């Protein structure tokens, strides 16, 4: 099971993973300064746009330090789902809780919060989301 966490969103409101459960959920660890992360963002946006209405959710955990750069990257990359960050880079307690050493790192959870995939390649991730949502 994915450990629950709480962190502030860009507006400073505390958000927990538990609030996102009940749907197939992708936890996406990233940062505005991470170029491989930024290259992956359009793929996550595409998955979100395709599957959100069918019960798919994303919660991004940013390992940024600068709030302005984080918010700017969210806007520029059109990341419309839940975003949280403690603004502590790799010292983030959520990153430590999940054993994050490299980003981007993703965890795919089923609707009950069970981890069913870690760092799946894009096509495999898409297929797994479809299977969990029972869509084609």
N, C-alpha and C positions, 0 to 999 in steps of 0.2 A: 504494500500500500504506500502511496505517496505521502510523505510527512506533510502535515498542514503547516502553513506559515502565514504570517501577517506582515505587511509592509505598506508604506504610504504610496499612493498613486501620485501623478504629477500635481494634483491639487492639494496634496497633503492628507487626503482622507485614507484611513487605514482600510486595507482590503485583505481578505484572507482567501487562501486557496479553496477552503471549504465552501465559500460563497459561489465558486465557479463549478463545483461538482454537481452531478446529476446529468451532466452532458459529457460526451467524449471531449477531453481537454488536452491541449498541447501546452506544456510548460516550456517556454523558450527563454534560455539564458543568453543574453546578448549585451552589447554596449555600443554607444554611438561611435567610439573610437576604433571599434573592431571591424576592419574592412571585410573579412570573410562573413561576419554577421550581416553587415549591410548588404552584401551580395545575395545572402539567403532571404532577406526580408521580402522581396517581391514574390518569392515562392510561397512564403507563409501567408502573405496577403491574398494570393490566388486561392490557396486552400481555404482560408477563412471566408472569402467571398463565395466560393463554390458550396461550402458545407455548413456555414453558420446557421442558415435557415432550417437545416435538417437536424440540428442538435450538436454542432461542433463549436467548441470554444477555445480560445487561446488566452493564456495569461503569460505576459512577458516579464521576466525579472532582469532588470538592467544592472550591469556591474559598472555603471558610470560613477563619476565623482562630482562632475559639474552638472547641476540641475538644468541650466540653460542649454547646454549641448545636448543633453538627454531629450529635453522637450522639443528642441529643434529637429533632432533626428526622427522623433515620433511623427512630427508634422510632415517633414520632407518625405519620409518613407510611407506615409499614409497608413500608420499602424493604429487602427480604429478600435482595437480590443483593449482589454484591461492591461495596464502597465503598472508595475511597482518597482521601487528601488529604495534602498537604504543609503544610496550614494557613498558606498564604501569600497568600490571596485572589488578586487578579489577577496577582500576581507569581509564581504557581505555575509551575514549570518545564514542567509538562505543558501548561498553558494556553498558555504561550509557544510550545512546540513545535508546537502545533496552531493557532496564530494566533487564539486566542480573544479577542474584544473585547467580546462581549455574552454573557450567559447568560439563559435556557437555550440551549445549543447541543448538537446531537446529531450523531453520525456513525454511519451504519449500515454494518457490515462484513459481507462474505460470509464463509463458513467459512474461506477462505484468508487473510483479513485485508485484503482489498482494500476500499477505501472505495467503496460503491455508492450512498450518499445522504447529504446533509448538510441538516440542519434540514427534513426532509420534514414536511409537515402530517400530522396524526394518521392520517387515513383512507388517505393515500398511503403512509405508513410501514407501516401494518398490511397493506396490499395487497402492498407490496414484501417484507415479512417472509414473508407467505403464499407468495408466488411463490418466494422463495429456499428456503423449507422444503418447497415443492411440496405444500402442504396447502390445503384449502378450508374 
